[in-house]
Every structure is written in C-alpha cells, then in structure tokens.
Amino acid sequence: MKSDSSIRPSEALRHVRYEIRGRLARRAHELERQGYEILSLNIGNPRAFGLRTPETMRLAMIENLAEAEGYCHQKGIFPAREAVVMQQQQRGVTGVTAEEVFIGNGVSELIDLTLRALLNEDDEVLVPSPDYPLWTAAVTLNRGRAVHYPCHPENGFVPDPEELASLITERTRAIVIINPNNPTGAVYPRPVLEALARLAEERRLVVFSDEIYDQMTYDGAQFVPMATLVHDTVCATLSGLSKVYRACGYRVGWAVFSGRTHEAAEYLQALELLASLRLCSNVSAQWAVQTALGGHQSVRELVSPGGRLHESRAAIIAGVQRSRFLTLSPPRGSMYAFVGVNPLVMPDFDDQQFALDLLEQKHVLVAPGVSFNVPYSNHFRITNLPDAATLGGVFARIEELLTAYAAAPRQQSVRETVTRNVLRRVSRFK
C-alpha cells in the first residue's frame, strides 16, 4: 500500500488563524500579479500610505550604526530601555527600572515570549472578542486556551467587568487588555479599567496590556495606562515604534513589567532565558527608541482636527452615515474602524463572502470581522491610513456592492459557490 508522501504541517497549527494575512490576502497578491491595482486596507501599515517615520529617528539609527554591528544584551540596549522607563515614570508608573524592560522584535515577538514563559498545558488566558488575533494564536501555540470575553457592539465594544469575572476559573492565569483597541478603536473608560485591575488583583492574574496605539486617540478620548492602576499583581505593558512612530519595519517593541514584580522573579528569569535563546532583537533600530520617546510627538498633529488620521477617520464615519446598510461605533482611538452591516436591512450578510466580492469586483481588500474571533459575521475592519478622498471612494464602492446584494438576493447561493471555489484554490493547505 502506497504511503502518503506529503509533508503535513504541525498539528499545533490546527486551531491557529491569522486571516488578516491569510487566504484573501493571497488572492489579492494573485490579482496584483494579473495587473489589477488593489487597495489593501486589511493591515495597518503606515508606510504603504505615505506616512513616514520621523527623520530624527532615522538619523539616530544612522549615527549609531557602528554600535549596532554586534549582539547587545538580551533585554536590549540600555539607552532604549531607560527611555521606556522614563516614559512610564512620566505617566505615573512607579517602581520600574531598566531591568524590568524587555526589547523585542516588535510587540508580536514579545506577545509570544511573554506567554511562552508563563503558560502550562491548558492554562487559560482571557482574551477580548473581538481581539487582535495574534493574542489568541499565541495562547494556542503556547499550549494554553484562549477564553474570549465579549466586548459587545451595543456597548461600544467596551467590556463588562462582571461578565468577564464570570469566565474566570482555577485555570485562568492572565487577562489581555487591548486599549486603544484593535480592531474596534474603542478607548476604555477609567472606571472599566479600574474594575478590571481590581479583578486581576483579587484573582492574582497577570495583566497583559497591549497599548501599541497609546497616543492615537480622537475627539478628547482619554487613554489611561493600565500600569497606573495595577499594583497588587503583575502588569506587563506592551508597546513599540510600529504605529505611533510609523516604523513598522524597524521591528522594535517593548514589554515593561510593573506591580508586584518581586513575586514574579522566576517568571521574569524564564522570560530572560527565552530572550537569550534568540540572542537579541534588532540592534540598529533600538537606537531610535530614545529619540522617539524623548522627541517631538508628531502623532499629535496627525490625530488632531485637520490632521491626516483625524480627517480619514471622519471620512469613514461620514461614509457609514451616508449608507443605508452600514453601522459603526465611532472609533475613539487606534487606526481602524470595525464597521457593521445592519442585520435588519441585510439579515443574510456574510462578512467573508462580502470581503471576497469586494476584492474581486471592487479591488478593495478588507479584513472580515470573523478574523477577530467574534461569534457574529456582519462586521469588517478597515484602516483609516489612506487619505480622506481615497476612503470616500472606498465607501462608494462598498455601497455599490451592498446595493447590488440588496437588489439580487437570489444570487447569494451563487456567490457562496464562487467563494468556496476561489478560497479553495488560493488556500495554502487542504
């Protein structure tokens, strides 16, 4: 009997999803190779839309190239870690030194390392729904189980601490908080964050606070650093250069540990061991951290009235308001909007089908809502990085497609067949 000679992927990946760069993105690349111009709004990549890294950061890297040719300390270069400490102190976080700061190859690497150092088989981590899907994937890859706490659309995507508390079990080790939120743009009110902090302290949960969009807020929304509220347990604050400083390609992020770190000595030693195994993170880009955090914060102009991101966000809100199909909880932070389709107007809407049709017919790539671990299928995420005029054109294309849906509901089964065929063809695995 002939054996199957195919090389199969690891079983550990069976429940790991990252559709933001998944099958639809591969189909978009396929269309581009055929000569079509695709407007990719599925990821938050500032450089793709002409938003540059501040020149002072580039100069800091150039001036220190000679210092970047060898390995550095596994936690990162001291000037970068000290700059992170100073930022935390300015925000009211106490008791942090450079020893509690880990520099990584972006926040993405640190999400993996911090969870790998913590979790045992079947440990549970509370993760928001919708979430940034790397958190769910990293929990799964590191032998844990992601337990999603709902952030309901009707509540502006802000979590209910009491509902979250009901999900805690004896296996729960940590809670993930993404604020300002990706994908929804929600900025959590202080009372909600205080309630989450007290809950984590009472149950001795590690708090992972993803604050990569910390300075991207709009219309008076107030960002509250979680580390200023968490005192009687361990809080890991994760941030970096990618978004606020428009330096995604530099791959520089940091994790800062505060609170009862003396009770987490073994955990932090385990994290340092993992950091040592990968030797160190990108050294040259670390030299931009001190300049970035200590210099002029140009993002403030971008998110203020008249600024590029502020006006693009306004264009998204206006596009939704003009539509008879769309709904939106206006984003108060980050660089995204989580747009809904009114189920009363379009009860059979399917976000994956819509995303494929929008790509194939209108050459716009968005991320379906189910990519963010939600139980409903009537949302999609769009970034506000393009200029306002471009986004106005995008919403005109979206309205054309939704109008066609409404006029030809009987074509739904045909569209579903096309979806299955196309996604089967571009899928990497069976």
C-alpha positions as CSV (number, residue, x, y, z in Angstrom):
1,M,0.0,0.0,0.0
2,K,1.5,3.3,-1.1
3,S,2.0,5.6,1.8
4,D,1.1,9.3,1.8
5,S,4.4,11.1,1.0
6,S,3.0,14.7,1.5
7,I,4.7,16.8,4.1
8,R,2.0,17.9,6.6
9,P,2.1,20.9,8.9
10,S,2.3,20.7,12.6
11,E,-0.8,19.7,14.5
12,A,-0.1,22.6,16.7
13,L,-1.3,24.9,13.9
14,R,-4.7,23.2,13.6
15,H,-6.5,25.9,15.6
16,V,-4.3,28.8,14.7
17,R,-5.7,31.5,12.5
18,Y,-4.4,34.8,11.2
19,E,-6.7,35.7,8.3
20,I,-5.6,39.3,8.1
21,R,-2.7,38.0,6.0
22,G,-4.5,34.8,5.0
23,R,-6.4,33.5,2.0
24,L,-7.9,36.8,1.0
25,A,-4.5,38.5,1.1
26,R,-3.1,35.7,-1.1
27,R,-5.9,36.2,-3.5
28,A,-5.1,39.9,-3.6
29,H,-1.5,39.2,-4.5
30,E,-2.7,36.9,-7.2
31,L,-4.9,39.7,-8.7
32,E,-2.0,42.1,-8.5
33,R,0.2,39.7,-10.4
34,Q,-2.5,39.8,-13.1
35,G,-2.2,43.6,-13.3
36,Y,-5.0,44.8,-11.1
37,E,-4.4,47.6,-8.7
38,I,-5.6,46.5,-5.2
39,L,-6.3,49.0,-2.4
40,S,-5.2,47.0,0.7
41,L,-7.0,48.2,3.8
42,N,-6.6,44.9,5.7
43,I,-3.5,45.8,7.7
44,G,-2.2,48.9,9.5
45,N,1.0,49.7,7.5
46,P,1.6,53.4,7.6
47,R,4.4,53.4,5.1
48,A,2.1,51.9,2.5
49,F,0.1,55.1,2.6
50,G,2.9,57.6,2.6
51,L,3.2,58.1,6.4
52,R,6.9,58.3,7.1
53,T,9.0,57.6,10.2
54,P,10.2,60.9,11.8
55,E,13.5,61.9,10.3
56,T,15.2,62.2,13.7
57,M,14.7,58.5,14.3
58,R,16.3,57.6,11.0
59,L,19.3,59.9,11.9
60,A,19.6,58.3,15.3
61,M,20.0,54.9,13.7
62,I,22.5,56.1,11.1
63,E,24.6,57.9,13.7
64,N,24.8,54.7,15.8
65,L,25.4,52.1,13.1
66,A,28.9,51.4,14.3
67,E,27.4,50.5,17.7
68,A,24.9,48.1,16.1
69,E,27.2,45.6,14.5
70,G,27.4,43.2,17.4
71,Y,24.9,41.5,19.7
72,C,23.5,43.5,22.5
73,H,22.2,42.4,25.9
74,Q,19.3,40.0,25.5
75,K,16.9,42.6,27.1
76,G,18.0,45.3,24.7
77,I,20.4,48.3,24.7
78,F,20.4,50.3,27.9
79,P,19.5,53.7,26.3
80,A,16.4,52.2,24.8
81,R,15.2,50.5,28.0
82,E,16.0,53.6,30.1
83,A,13.9,55.7,27.6
84,V,11.0,53.4,28.1
85,V,11.4,53.7,31.9
86,M,11.3,57.5,31.7
87,Q,8.2,57.4,29.6
88,Q,6.5,55.1,32.2
89,Q,7.6,57.4,35.1
90,Q,6.2,60.4,33.2
91,R,2.8,58.6,33.0
92,G,2.8,57.9,36.8
93,V,4.1,54.3,36.8
94,T,6.4,53.8,39.7
95,G,8.9,51.1,40.7
96,V,10.2,50.3,37.2
97,T,13.8,50.2,36.3
98,A,15.6,49.1,33.1
99,E,15.8,45.6,34.5
100,E,12.0,45.2,34.1
101,V,12.1,46.3,30.4
102,F,12.5,43.8,27.5
103,I,13.0,45.0,24.0
104,G,11.8,42.7,21.3
105,N,11.5,42.4,17.5
106,G,8.2,44.2,17.6
107,V,5.4,43.6,20.1
108,S,4.5,40.4,18.1
109,E,7.6,38.6,19.3
110,L,7.1,39.8,22.9
111,I,3.5,38.5,22.9
112,D,4.8,35.1,22.0
113,L,7.7,35.2,24.5
114,T,5.7,36.5,27.5
115,L,3.0,33.8,27.0
116,R,5.6,31.1,26.4
117,A,7.3,31.9,29.7
118,L,4.0,31.8,31.6
119,L,1.7,29.1,30.3
120,N,1.4,25.4,31.0
121,E,-0.8,22.9,29.3
122,D,-4.4,24.0,29.2
123,D,-3.8,27.2,31.2
124,E,-6.5,29.8,30.3
125,V,-6.0,33.4,29.2
126,L,-8.9,35.8,29.0
127,V,-8.7,37.5,25.6
128,P,-11.1,40.1,24.3
129,S,-13.6,39.4,21.5
130,P,-13.0,41.0,19.0
131,D,-9.3,40.7,19.5
132,Y,-6.1,41.2,17.7
133,P,-5.8,37.6,16.5
134,L,-2.2,37.2,17.3
135,W,-3.1,37.0,21.0
136,T,-5.4,34.1,20.5
137,A,-2.9,32.4,18.2
138,A,0.0,32.9,20.6
139,V,-2.0,31.4,23.5
140,T,-2.9,28.4,21.4
141,L,0.7,27.9,20.2
142,N,2.0,28.0,23.7
143,R,-0.3,25.2,24.9
144,G,-2.9,27.4,26.6
145,R,-6.6,28.0,25.9
146,A,-7.9,31.4,24.9
147,V,-11.2,32.2,26.7
148,H,-12.8,35.1,24.9
149,Y,-14.6,37.7,26.9
150,P,-17.2,39.6,24.8
151,C,-16.9,43.3,24.0
152,H,-20.4,43.8,22.6
153,P,-21.0,46.2,19.7
154,E,-24.1,47.6,21.5
155,N,-21.8,48.7,24.4
156,G,-19.3,50.4,22.1
157,F,-17.1,47.4,22.2
158,V,-16.2,48.1,25.9
159,P,-16.0,45.0,28.1
160,D,-18.3,44.4,31.0
161,P,-16.1,43.5,34.1
162,E,-18.9,41.4,35.7
163,E,-19.3,39.4,32.6
164,L,-15.6,38.9,32.3
165,A,-15.4,37.8,36.0
166,S,-17.9,35.0,35.3
167,L,-15.4,33.4,32.9
168,I,-12.5,33.1,35.4
169,T,-11.7,29.5,36.6
170,E,-9.0,27.9,38.6
171,R,-7.1,27.5,35.3
172,T,-7.1,31.2,34.5
173,R,-3.6,32.7,34.5
174,A,-3.9,36.1,32.8
175,I,-6.1,38.7,31.2
176,V,-5.3,40.5,27.9
177,I,-6.5,44.1,27.5
178,I,-6.1,45.9,24.2
179,N,-6.5,49.7,24.7
180,P,-6.9,51.7,22.5
181,N,-8.4,48.7,20.8
182,N,-7.6,46.9,17.6
183,P,-9.9,46.2,15.7
184,T,-12.7,48.4,17.1
185,G,-11.0,51.7,18.0
186,A,-12.6,51.6,21.5
187,V,-10.8,53.5,24.2
188,Y,-11.8,52.1,27.6
189,P,-13.1,54.4,30.3
190,R,-11.1,54.7,33.5
191,P,-13.9,53.1,35.7
192,V,-13.9,50.0,33.5
193,L,-10.1,49.7,33.6
194,E,-10.1,50.2,37.4
195,A,-12.7,47.4,37.7
196,L,-10.5,45.1,35.5
197,A,-7.4,46.0,37.6
198,R,-9.2,45.1,40.9
199,L,-10.5,41.9,39.4
200,A,-7.0,40.9,38.3
201,E,-5.5,41.7,41.7
202,E,-8.2,39.7,43.6
203,R,-7.6,36.7,41.4
204,R,-3.8,37.1,41.1
205,L,-4.0,37.3,37.3
206,V,-1.1,38.6,35.2
207,V,-2.3,41.6,33.2
208,F,-1.1,41.9,29.6
209,S,-1.9,45.4,28.5
210,D,-1.4,45.9,24.7
211,E,-1.0,49.7,24.4
212,I,0.6,50.0,20.9
213,Y,-1.9,52.7,20.0
214,D,-1.5,54.7,23.2
215,Q,-1.2,58.1,21.6
216,M,-3.7,57.6,18.8
217,T,-6.9,59.0,20.3
218,Y,-9.5,61.3,18.9
219,D,-12.0,63.9,20.0
220,G,-11.0,64.1,23.6
221,A,-10.8,60.4,24.4
222,Q,-8.5,59.8,27.4
223,F,-6.0,57.0,27.3
224,V,-5.3,55.6,30.8
225,P,-2.2,53.4,31.1
226,M,-3.1,50.2,32.8
227,A,0.1,50.1,34.8
228,T,-1.0,53.2,36.7
229,L,-4.0,51.2,38.1
230,V,-2.5,47.7,38.7
231,H,-0.5,47.5,41.9
232,D,-1.2,44.2,43.7
233,T,-0.4,41.8,40.8
234,V,2.0,41.9,37.8
235,C,1.2,44.1,34.8
236,A,3.1,43.8,31.5
237,T,2.7,46.9,29.3
238,L,3.4,46.2,25.6
239,S,4.1,48.9,23.1
240,G,6.6,49.9,20.4
241,L,7.6,52.0,17.4
242,S,5.3,50.5,14.8
243,K,2.2,52.5,14.9
244,V,2.6,55.8,16.8
245,Y,6.0,56.4,15.2
246,R,5.1,54.8,11.8
247,A,8.1,52.5,12.0
248,C,6.6,49.0,11.4
249,G,9.6,47.8,9.5
250,Y,12.0,48.6,12.3
251,R,10.5,45.8,14.4
252,V,11.0,47.3,17.8
253,G,8.7,46.7,20.7
254,W,8.9,46.6,24.5
255,A,7.4,44.9,27.4
256,V,7.5,46.7,30.8
257,F,6.8,44.8,34.0
258,S,5.4,46.7,36.9
259,G,3.4,46.0,40.1
260,R,4.4,43.0,42.3
261,T,7.4,42.1,40.2
262,H,9.2,40.7,43.2
263,E,6.7,37.8,43.2
264,A,7.4,37.1,39.6
265,A,11.2,36.7,39.8
266,E,11.1,33.2,38.4
267,Y,8.8,34.2,35.6
268,L,11.0,37.1,34.6
269,Q,14.0,34.8,34.7
270,A,12.2,32.4,32.4
271,L,11.4,35.3,30.0
272,E,15.1,36.4,30.0
273,L,16.1,32.8,29.2
274,L,13.8,32.9,26.1
275,A,15.2,36.3,25.2
276,S,18.7,34.9,25.5
277,L,17.9,31.9,23.2
278,R,17.1,34.3,20.4
279,L,20.3,36.3,21.3
280,C,18.9,39.8,21.0
281,S,16.5,41.9,19.0
282,N,17.3,44.2,16.1
283,V,20.1,46.4,17.5
284,S,20.2,49.2,14.9
285,A,16.6,50.1,15.3
286,Q,16.8,50.1,19.1
287,W,18.9,53.3,18.8
288,A,15.7,55.1,17.5
289,V,13.8,54.4,20.7
290,Q,15.4,57.1,22.9
291,T,14.9,59.8,20.2
292,A,11.3,58.6,19.5
293,L,10.1,58.7,23.1
294,G,12.0,61.8,24.1
295,G,11.4,63.9,21.0
296,H,8.6,65.8,19.4
297,Q,5.4,63.6,19.3
298,S,4.4,64.3,15.7
299,V,1.5,61.8,16.0
300,R,-0.4,64.5,17.9
301,E,-0.8,66.6,14.8
302,L,-2.0,63.5,12.8
303,V,-4.8,62.8,15.3
304,S,-5.9,66.4,15.9
305,P,-8.6,68.2,13.9
306,G,-7.1,68.8,10.4
307,G,-4.6,66.1,10.8
308,R,-4.3,63.2,8.3
309,L,-5.6,60.4,10.6
310,H,-8.3,62.6,12.2
311,E,-9.7,63.5,8.8
312,S,-9.5,60.0,7.5
313,R,-11.4,58.8,10.5
314,A,-14.0,61.5,9.8
315,A,-14.3,60.2,6.2
316,I,-15.1,56.7,7.5
317,I,-17.7,58.0,9.8
318,A,-19.3,60.0,7.0
319,G,-19.2,57.1,4.7
320,V,-21.1,55.0,7.2
321,Q,-23.6,57.7,7.9
322,R,-24.4,58.0,4.2
323,S,-25.1,54.3,3.9
324,R,-28.5,52.7,4.5
325,F,-26.7,49.4,5.2
326,L,-23.8,50.2,7.5
327,T,-23.4,50.8,11.2
328,L,-20.5,52.0,13.3
329,S,-19.4,52.7,16.8
330,P,-17.1,55.6,16.0
331,P,-13.5,54.7,16.8
332,R,-12.1,56.8,19.6
333,G,-8.5,55.5,19.1
334,S,-6.1,53.4,17.0
335,M,-6.1,53.4,13.2
336,Y,-9.1,51.2,12.5
337,A,-12.8,51.1,12.3
338,F,-14.9,48.0,12.9
339,V,-17.8,48.6,10.5
340,G,-21.0,46.6,10.9
341,V,-23.8,45.8,8.4
342,N,-27.3,46.3,9.8
343,P,-28.8,42.8,10.2
344,L,-32.3,44.3,9.9
345,V,-31.5,45.6,6.5
346,M,-29.4,42.7,5.3
347,P,-30.1,39.6,7.5
348,D,-28.1,37.2,5.3
349,F,-24.9,39.2,5.2
350,D,-21.7,37.1,5.4
351,D,-18.5,39.0,6.1
352,Q,-16.2,36.6,4.3
353,Q,-18.3,36.5,1.2
354,F,-18.5,40.3,1.2
355,A,-14.7,40.6,1.6
356,L,-14.1,38.3,-1.3
357,D,-16.7,40.1,-3.5
358,L,-15.3,43.5,-2.6
359,L,-11.8,42.3,-3.6
360,E,-12.9,40.5,-6.8
361,Q,-15.3,43.1,-8.0
362,K,-14.2,46.4,-6.5
363,H,-10.4,45.7,-5.9
364,V,-10.6,46.7,-2.2
365,L,-9.1,44.3,0.4
366,V,-10.6,44.5,4.0
367,A,-10.5,42.1,6.9
368,P,-13.7,40.1,7.6
369,G,-15.0,40.5,11.2
370,V,-14.7,36.8,11.9
371,S,-10.9,37.2,11.6
372,F,-11.0,38.8,15.0
373,N,-12.6,35.9,16.9
374,V,-16.2,37.1,17.1
375,P,-19.3,34.9,17.0
376,Y,-21.1,37.1,14.5
377,S,-20.4,37.6,10.8
378,N,-21.7,41.1,10.0
379,H,-18.6,43.2,10.5
380,F,-15.4,44.1,8.7
381,R,-12.3,46.1,9.7
382,I,-10.9,48.9,7.7
383,T,-7.9,51.1,8.4
384,N,-8.0,54.9,8.3
385,L,-4.5,55.3,7.0
386,P,-5.5,56.3,3.4
387,D,-6.4,60.0,2.9
388,A,-10.0,61.1,3.2
389,A,-10.6,61.3,-0.5
390,T,-9.4,57.7,-1.1
391,L,-11.6,56.5,1.8
392,G,-14.6,58.4,0.3
393,G,-14.1,56.4,-2.9
394,V,-13.8,53.2,-1.0
395,F,-17.2,53.7,0.7
396,A,-18.7,54.5,-2.7
397,R,-17.5,51.1,-3.9
398,I,-18.8,49.4,-0.7
399,E,-22.2,51.0,-1.2
400,E,-22.3,49.8,-4.8
401,L,-21.7,46.2,-3.8
402,L,-24.2,46.3,-0.9
403,T,-26.8,47.8,-3.2
404,A,-26.2,45.0,-5.7
405,Y,-26.6,42.5,-2.9
406,A,-30.0,44.0,-1.9
407,A,-31.2,44.1,-5.5
408,A,-30.3,40.5,-6.2
409,P,-30.7,38.3,-3.0
410,R,-31.3,35.2,-5.1
411,Q,-27.6,35.4,-6.2
412,Q,-26.5,34.6,-2.7
413,S,-26.1,30.9,-3.3
414,V,-24.1,31.6,-6.5
415,R,-21.8,33.9,-4.6
416,E,-21.2,31.3,-1.9
417,T,-20.2,28.8,-4.5
418,V,-17.8,31.2,-6.0
419,T,-16.3,31.9,-2.6
420,R,-15.7,28.3,-1.9
421,N,-14.1,27.7,-5.2
422,V,-11.8,30.7,-5.0
423,L,-10.7,30.2,-1.4
424,R,-10.1,26.5,-2.1
425,R,-7.8,27.5,-5.0
426,V,-5.8,30.1,-3.1
427,S,-5.6,28.2,0.2
428,R,-2.1,27.1,1.1
429,F,-3.3,23.9,2.9
430,K,-6.0,21.4,2.1
